[in-house]
C-alpha cells in the first residue's frame, strides 16, 4: 500500500498543484461559526426506484419541502451556515447513472439557494448505512477498493461542481464519519484514504475549503490520531463529532446498539432532576427485565448503573462532556492548528425515536445543546447542531410538524 505522502504527491502532481502545495498557502477561506445540519430524509426511496423520474430529484431531499422563506428563518434564528448532508450512494448506483449530472446540478442549486438566503453552505458527503434498500453505505465505500475508486471520481466531480462558487460561502466535506478504528492497521488505512480523498478534491476545487476528519466515526479521538502536517494545505477545516454522554443523547434509539433502546426519559442535567431520573431508571430496568435477551439482562442492568454513575454529579457529567473538546484542543496546540479551523460538525440530543411515544422535553434538550455550544465557543470552535428534523429535530419533528421551540429560542438568545 502506498503511503499517504506518495498518494498526495501523485494526486497533486496530476492536478498540477504540487508546486502550489510546496509553497506558502493561505488559511481557510470558509469561516463558519454557528450552524445547523439540514438533515431531512423522510422517504429514503428504495434503490430499485431511483431510475424513475421524480424519485430522487430535486436533490437532496430537503429541497422538496423547504423554500427560501424557511432558510431565511434559520438565518434570523442566529445561524450563519448550514451543513447539507448529501447521500453519495445514488451517484454510484447503476440505477441512477443517467441522473448523475442532474444530481450534481441539483446539489449546486441547493447550495445557491442557501447562499441566497444569506447563509453559508457545507456540502457534506454523508452516506446512509447500507440496508435492504441500497447496495452500499460508508463501510462498503471504505472496504471495497473498486467502489472507493468510484467514490474518488465522485469527489472530483463534486469538487468541480462547487469550484466556481464563492469559497468564502461554500465548503466541501469529503466523507462523514469514516467507520474505521482509531489505531493500528485501520487507522493507517484511513490515513491513506484521507490523503487520496484530499488529492481528488483539491485537483478539481483548488480554492474551495475542504473539511477533513479522523477515523472512528469522526470522533475527537480519531482527529487526534491524525498529523495535520501531512496534508500540504492550509485551506482546511478539521471536523469532529460528539454525542457524549450517549446515555443522554441517543436514549431510546434503535440504531445505537441493543442497550440504549430500553432507556428513555433520562433528564438533563440528571443531578437537577432527581425524581425524573429515578422514574426513568425504574422504567428502563423494567423494560430490560421484560424485553432484553434473557442471558444479557443482568449485564445490561449493571451497565445501566455504571453509565448513570458517570453522570449523576455535576463534576462527572461536565468531565464526560468536556473530554472530546479537551482532546481536540490539545491536538490543536500540539500541531499549531488555529482553533478557528476546527468544526464540531455534529452534536445534539435526541427528541424522540421513530415509533417511540417517549419525547425528551425541549427544555432539557436546549440546556444540553447550550452547554455544548459554550464548550465549543470557549475554545474558538465552530459548531453545527444535529439537526433540522426527525429524531433529533430542533425545528421539526417527524412528518414535518413543528418541534418544541426551546432550542431555537436558546439559539436566538446567544450573544454574538
C-alpha positions as CSV (number, residue, x, y, z in Angstrom):
1,X,0.0,0.0,0.0
2,X,1.4,3.4,-1.0
3,X,2.0,5.9,1.8
4,X,-0.3,8.9,2.2
5,X,2.5,11.2,1.2
6,X,3.0,9.2,-2.0
7,X,-0.7,9.3,-2.9
8,X,-0.8,13.1,-2.2
9,X,2.2,13.7,-4.4
10,X,0.8,11.6,-7.2
11,X,-2.6,13.2,-7.0
12,X,-1.4,16.7,-6.7
13,X,1.2,16.3,-9.5
14,X,-1.6,15.0,-11.7
15,X,-3.6,18.1,-10.9
16,X,-0.8,20.5,-11.5
17,X,-0.9,21.5,-7.8
18,X,2.3,20.1,-6.4
19,X,4.2,23.4,-6.8
20,X,1.4,25.2,-5.0
21,X,1.3,22.6,-2.2
22,X,5.0,23.0,-1.6
23,X,4.8,26.8,-1.1
24,X,3.1,29.0,1.5
25,X,-0.7,28.7,1.5
26,X,-3.5,30.9,2.7
27,X,-5.6,30.0,5.7
28,X,-9.0,28.5,5.3
29,X,-11.2,30.9,3.4
30,X,-14.5,29.5,4.6
31,X,-15.1,30.7,8.2
32,X,-18.2,29.2,9.8
33,X,-19.4,30.0,13.3
34,X,-22.9,28.7,14.2
35,X,-24.6,26.1,12.1
36,X,-27.4,23.5,11.7
37,X,-27.4,20.2,9.9
38,X,-30.0,20.3,7.2
39,X,-30.9,16.6,7.7
40,X,-34.2,15.9,6.0
41,X,-34.5,12.3,4.9
42,X,-38.2,11.3,5.1
43,X,-38.7,9.0,2.2
44,X,-35.4,7.1,1.8
45,X,-36.5,5.7,-1.5
46,X,-35.5,2.1,-2.4
47,X,-32.7,1.9,-4.8
48,X,-34.9,-0.1,-7.2
49,X,-36.9,3.1,-7.7
50,X,-34.0,5.5,-8.3
51,X,-34.3,5.4,-12.1
52,X,-37.8,6.8,-12.1
53,X,-38.4,10.5,-12.7
54,X,-39.3,12.4,-9.5
55,X,-37.9,9.8,-7.1
56,X,-34.5,11.4,-6.4
57,X,-34.8,14.9,-7.9
58,X,-34.7,17.6,-6.6
59,X,-31.7,16.5,-4.6
60,X,-31.0,16.4,-1.7
61,X,-34.5,15.8,-0.3
62,X,-34.9,19.0,1.8
63,X,-35.3,20.9,-1.5
64,X,-38.8,19.4,-1.9
65,X,-40.0,20.8,1.4
66,X,-38.1,23.9,2.3
67,X,-38.1,27.2,0.4
68,X,-36.3,30.5,0.7
69,X,-38.5,31.7,3.5
70,X,-37.7,28.6,5.6
71,X,-33.9,29.3,5.1
72,X,-34.2,33.0,5.9
73,X,-36.0,31.9,9.1
74,X,-32.9,29.9,10.1
75,X,-30.7,32.9,9.4
76,X,-32.9,35.1,11.6
77,X,-32.7,32.5,14.4
78,X,-29.0,33.1,14.5
79,X,-27.3,30.5,12.3
80,X,-24.7,31.6,9.8
81,X,-24.2,28.3,7.9
82,X,-26.0,25.1,7.1
83,X,-24.2,21.7,6.8
84,X,-26.1,20.0,4.0
85,X,-25.8,16.2,4.1
86,X,-25.7,14.7,0.6
87,X,-26.0,10.9,0.3
88,X,-23.4,9.9,-2.3
89,X,-24.7,6.4,-3.0
90,X,-27.2,7.4,-5.7
91,X,-24.3,8.9,-7.6
92,X,-22.6,5.4,-7.5
93,X,-25.6,3.3,-8.3
94,X,-26.3,2.0,-11.9
95,X,-29.9,2.7,-11.2
96,X,-29.3,6.4,-11.2
97,X,-26.2,6.6,-13.5
98,X,-28.2,8.6,-16.2
99,X,-29.1,11.2,-13.5
100,X,-25.5,11.9,-12.3
101,X,-25.1,15.4,-13.9
102,X,-28.7,16.3,-12.9
103,X,-28.0,15.3,-9.4
104,X,-24.8,17.3,-9.3
105,X,-26.6,20.3,-10.6
106,X,-29.4,19.9,-8.1
107,X,-26.9,19.9,-5.3
108,X,-25.4,23.1,-6.7
109,X,-28.9,24.6,-6.9
110,X,-29.4,23.8,-3.2
111,X,-26.1,25.5,-2.3
112,X,-27.1,28.6,-4.2
113,X,-30.5,28.6,-2.6
114,X,-28.8,28.5,0.9
115,X,-26.4,31.3,-0.1
116,X,-29.2,33.4,-1.5
117,X,-30.8,33.3,2.0
118,X,-27.7,34.8,3.5
119,X,-26.3,31.6,4.8
120,X,-23.0,29.8,4.1
121,X,-23.2,26.1,2.9
122,X,-21.2,23.0,3.6
123,X,-21.7,20.2,1.1
124,X,-21.3,17.1,3.3
125,X,-21.0,13.7,1.5
126,X,-22.9,11.7,4.1
127,X,-23.6,8.0,3.2
128,X,-26.7,6.5,4.8
129,X,-25.9,2.9,6.1
130,X,-26.4,0.0,3.7
131,X,-29.7,-1.8,4.1
132,X,-32.2,-3.8,2.1
133,X,-33.0,-0.6,0.2
134,X,-29.5,0.3,-1.1
135,X,-26.3,-1.6,-2.2
136,X,-23.7,0.2,-0.1
137,X,-23.0,2.6,2.8
138,X,-19.9,4.1,4.3
139,X,-18.5,0.7,5.4
140,X,-18.6,-0.6,1.8
141,X,-17.1,2.6,0.4
142,X,-14.1,2.2,2.6
143,X,-13.6,-1.6,2.3
144,X,-14.2,-2.2,-1.4
145,X,-11.2,-0.8,-3.4
146,X,-13.1,-0.6,-6.7
147,X,-16.0,1.2,-5.0
148,X,-13.6,3.6,-3.3
149,X,-12.1,4.5,-6.7
150,X,-15.5,5.3,-8.0
151,X,-16.1,7.4,-4.8
152,X,-12.9,9.3,-5.6
153,X,-14.3,10.1,-9.0
154,X,-17.5,11.5,-7.4
155,X,-15.3,13.6,-5.1
156,X,-13.6,15.0,-8.1
157,X,-16.9,15.7,-9.9
158,X,-18.4,17.3,-6.8
159,X,-15.3,19.4,-6.4
160,X,-15.6,20.5,-10.0
161,X,-19.3,21.4,-9.5
162,X,-18.5,23.6,-6.5
163,X,-15.2,25.1,-7.7
164,X,-16.7,28.2,-9.2
165,X,-18.7,29.1,-6.1
166,X,-17.5,31.8,-3.7
167,X,-15.0,30.0,-1.5
168,X,-16.0,32.2,1.4
169,X,-19.6,30.9,1.2
170,X,-19.2,27.3,0.1
171,X,-17.1,24.4,1.6
172,X,-16.8,20.7,0.8
173,X,-16.7,17.9,3.4
174,X,-15.3,14.8,1.8
175,X,-16.8,12.0,3.9
176,X,-19.0,11.9,7.0
177,X,-17.9,9.6,9.9
178,X,-15.5,7.1,8.5
179,X,-16.2,3.8,10.3
180,X,-12.7,2.7,10.9
181,X,-10.6,2.2,14.1
182,X,-8.5,5.0,15.6
183,X,-5.4,2.9,15.9
184,X,-3.3,0.2,14.1
185,X,-4.0,-1.0,10.6
186,X,-7.4,0.5,10.3
187,X,-6.1,4.0,11.3
188,X,-3.3,3.6,8.8
189,X,-5.7,2.7,6.1
190,X,-7.8,5.8,6.8
191,X,-4.7,7.9,6.7
192,X,-4.1,6.6,3.1
193,X,-7.7,7.1,2.1
194,X,-7.9,10.6,3.6
195,X,-4.9,11.6,1.6
196,X,-6.4,10.3,-1.6
197,X,-9.7,12.0,-0.9
198,X,-7.9,15.3,-0.3
199,X,-5.9,15.0,-3.5
200,X,-9.0,14.1,-5.5
201,X,-11.0,17.1,-4.2
202,X,-8.1,19.6,-4.5
203,X,-7.4,18.5,-8.1
204,X,-10.8,19.9,-9.1
205,X,-11.5,22.5,-6.5
206,X,-8.3,24.4,-5.9
207,X,-9.8,27.3,-4.0
208,X,-12.6,25.6,-2.0
209,X,-12.1,25.0,1.7
210,X,-12.1,21.2,2.4
211,X,-13.3,19.7,5.6
212,X,-11.5,16.6,6.8
213,X,-12.0,14.4,9.9
214,X,-10.3,11.5,11.6
215,X,-11.2,7.8,11.9
216,X,-13.6,6.1,14.4
217,X,-16.7,7.8,13.3
218,X,-15.2,11.2,13.1
219,X,-14.6,11.4,16.8
220,X,-12.3,13.6,18.7
221,X,-10.0,10.6,19.3
222,X,-10.0,10.0,15.5
223,X,-9.0,13.6,14.8
224,X,-6.3,13.5,17.5
225,X,-4.7,10.4,15.8
226,X,-4.1,12.5,12.6
227,X,-1.0,14.5,11.8
228,X,-2.4,17.6,10.0
229,X,1.0,18.5,8.7
230,X,0.8,15.5,6.3
231,X,-1.9,17.4,4.4
232,X,0.0,20.0,2.3
233,X,-2.6,22.7,2.5
234,X,-3.8,25.3,4.9
235,X,-7.3,25.8,3.3
236,X,-8.7,23.1,5.6
237,X,-11.2,22.8,8.4
238,X,-10.8,19.9,10.7
239,X,-14.0,18.3,11.9
240,X,-15.1,16.1,14.8
241,X,-18.4,15.0,16.2
242,X,-19.5,14.4,19.8
243,X,-22.7,12.9,21.3
244,X,-21.2,12.4,24.8
245,X,-22.6,11.0,27.0
246,X,-24.6,8.7,24.8
247,X,-27.0,7.6,27.5
248,X,-28.4,11.1,27.4
249,X,-28.1,12.0,23.7
250,X,-29.2,8.8,22.0
251,X,-31.6,7.3,24.6
252,X,-34.3,5.2,23.0
253,X,-32.6,4.9,19.7
254,X,-33.0,1.6,17.9
255,X,-29.9,2.1,15.7
256,X,-27.4,2.8,18.5
257,X,-26.9,-0.7,19.9
258,X,-29.2,-3.1,21.8
259,X,-28.9,-1.5,25.2
260,X,-29.9,2.1,24.7
261,X,-33.3,1.3,23.2
262,X,-34.5,0.4,26.7
263,X,-33.6,3.7,28.2
264,X,-35.7,6.8,27.8
265,X,-36.6,9.8,29.9
266,X,-33.2,10.4,31.4
267,X,-33.2,14.2,32.2
268,X,-30.6,16.9,31.6
269,X,-28.9,17.6,33.8
270,X,-29.7,14.5,35.8
271,X,-28.5,15.8,39.1
272,X,-31.0,18.7,38.9
273,X,-34.0,16.4,38.2
274,X,-33.7,13.6,40.7
275,X,-37.4,12.5,40.6
276,X,-37.4,12.3,36.8
277,X,-34.1,10.4,36.8
278,X,-35.4,7.8,39.3
279,X,-38.6,7.4,37.2
280,X,-36.6,6.9,34.0
281,X,-34.3,4.3,35.6
282,X,-37.2,2.4,37.1
283,X,-38.8,2.3,33.6
284,X,-35.6,1.3,31.9
285,X,-34.9,-1.6,34.4
286,X,-38.5,-2.9,33.9
287,X,-38.0,-2.8,30.1
288,X,-34.7,-4.7,30.3
289,X,-36.1,-7.3,32.6
290,X,-39.1,-7.8,30.4
291,X,-37.7,-7.4,26.9
292,X,-34.0,-7.8,26.7
293,X,-32.4,-11.1,25.8
294,X,-32.5,-13.3,28.9
295,X,-28.8,-14.0,29.1
296,X,-27.9,-10.3,28.8
297,X,-30.3,-8.8,31.3
298,X,-28.0,-8.9,34.3
299,X,-25.2,-7.3,32.3
300,X,-27.4,-4.6,30.9
301,X,-28.7,-3.7,34.3
302,X,-25.2,-3.4,35.7
303,X,-24.2,-1.4,32.6
304,X,-27.1,1.0,33.2
305,X,-26.0,1.6,36.7
306,X,-22.4,2.2,35.5
307,X,-23.5,4.7,32.9
308,X,-25.6,6.7,35.3
309,X,-22.9,6.7,37.9
310,X,-20.7,8.5,35.5
311,X,-23.1,11.4,35.0
312,X,-25.0,11.8,38.3
313,X,-22.9,14.7,39.7
314,X,-22.2,18.0,38.1
315,X,-18.4,17.3,38.1
316,X,-18.7,13.8,36.5
317,X,-21.1,15.0,33.8
318,X,-19.0,18.0,32.9
319,X,-15.9,15.8,32.7
320,X,-17.6,13.5,30.2
321,X,-18.9,16.3,28.1
322,X,-15.7,18.2,28.2
323,X,-13.4,15.3,27.3
324,X,-13.7,15.5,23.5
325,X,-13.2,19.2,23.5
326,X,-10.0,18.9,25.6
327,X,-8.7,16.2,23.3
328,X,-9.2,18.4,20.2
329,X,-7.8,21.5,22.0
330,X,-4.7,19.6,23.0
331,X,-4.3,18.4,19.4
332,X,-4.6,22.0,18.0
333,X,-1.9,23.1,20.5
334,X,0.4,20.2,19.6
335,X,0.3,20.9,15.9
336,X,-0.3,24.7,15.8
337,X,-3.7,24.4,14.3
338,X,-5.8,27.6,14.6
339,X,-8.9,26.7,16.8
340,X,-10.9,28.8,14.3
341,X,-10.2,26.0,11.8
342,X,-12.0,23.4,14.0
343,X,-15.6,22.4,13.3
344,X,-17.8,20.5,15.8
345,X,-19.8,19.2,12.8
346,X,-22.4,17.2,14.8
347,X,-23.8,17.2,18.3
348,X,-27.3,17.1,19.7
349,X,-29.8,15.3,21.9
350,X,-32.5,13.0,20.6
351,X,-36.0,14.3,20.8
352,X,-37.9,11.1,20.0
353,X,-37.1,7.8,18.3
354,X,-39.4,7.0,15.4
355,X,-42.3,4.9,16.7
356,X,-41.4,5.5,20.4
357,X,-44.0,7.6,22.3
358,X,-41.4,9.0,24.7
359,X,-40.4,12.6,24.0
360,X,-37.5,14.3,25.6
361,X,-38.7,17.7,26.9
362,X,-37.4,20.7,24.9
363,X,-36.1,22.4,27.9
364,X,-33.7,19.5,28.6
365,X,-32.5,19.4,25.1
366,X,-32.0,23.2,25.0
367,X,-29.9,23.0,28.2
368,X,-27.7,20.3,26.8
369,X,-27.1,22.0,23.5
370,X,-26.5,25.3,25.2
371,X,-23.8,23.7,27.4
372,X,-22.1,22.0,24.3
373,X,-22.1,25.3,22.5
374,X,-20.5,27.0,25.4
375,X,-17.7,24.4,25.5
376,X,-17.1,24.9,21.7
377,X,-17.2,28.6,21.7
378,X,-14.9,28.9,24.8
379,X,-12.3,27.2,22.7
380,X,-12.9,29.1,19.5
381,X,-14.5,26.1,17.6
382,X,-17.4,26.5,15.1
383,X,-20.4,24.2,15.6
384,X,-23.4,22.8,13.8
385,X,-26.3,21.1,15.6
386,X,-27.8,17.8,14.5
387,X,-30.3,18.6,13.3
388,X,-33.3,20.2,11.5
389,X,-35.9,17.5,11.7
390,X,-36.6,13.9,12.6
391,X,-35.4,12.1,15.7
392,X,-33.1,14.9,16.7
393,X,-35.2,17.7,15.2
394,X,-35.0,21.2,16.7
395,X,-37.2,22.8,14.0
396,X,-39.4,19.9,13.0
397,X,-40.3,16.5,14.4
398,X,-41.4,13.6,12.3
399,X,-43.9,14.3,9.5
400,X,-42.9,18.0,9.2
401,X,-44.7,19.0,12.3
402,X,-43.1,21.8,14.4
403,X,-40.9,20.7,17.2
404,X,-40.8,22.4,20.6
405,X,-39.1,25.8,20.1
406,X,-36.9,25.7,23.3
407,X,-33.7,25.1,21.3
408,X,-34.5,27.8,18.7
409,X,-35.2,30.3,21.5
410,X,-32.0,29.4,23.2
411,X,-30.0,30.0,19.9
412,X,-31.7,33.4,19.5
413,X,-30.5,34.4,23.0
414,X,-26.9,33.6,22.3
415,X,-24.6,36.6,22.4
416,X,-22.7,37.5,19.3
